[in-house]
Amino acid sequence: MNTYISLFSSAGVGCYGFKQANFQCIATNEIVPRRLDVQKYNKKCKYDSGYICGDITEERVKASIYEQIDLWKTWE
């Protein structure tokens, strides 16, 4: 399965091509909650835990992204 992580993608419009090519979004990060809500509405990630809101320079946010990567590794 082809996967990707989406960073700085605003409402996720730029990821549409990945979805069309059958890529699965592991995690997406946005600092603005409203933008992440649009991504959730469009079902960008398979699992709710993949939607990570916050500043990517914070350790908590980076750790959440890495946790999603590790989670997907166990499902391969």
Secondary structure, 3 states (H helix, E strand, C coil): CCEEEEECCCCCHHHHHHHHCCCEEEEEEECCHHHHHHHHHCCCECCHHHEEECCCCCHHHHHHHHHHHHHHHHHC
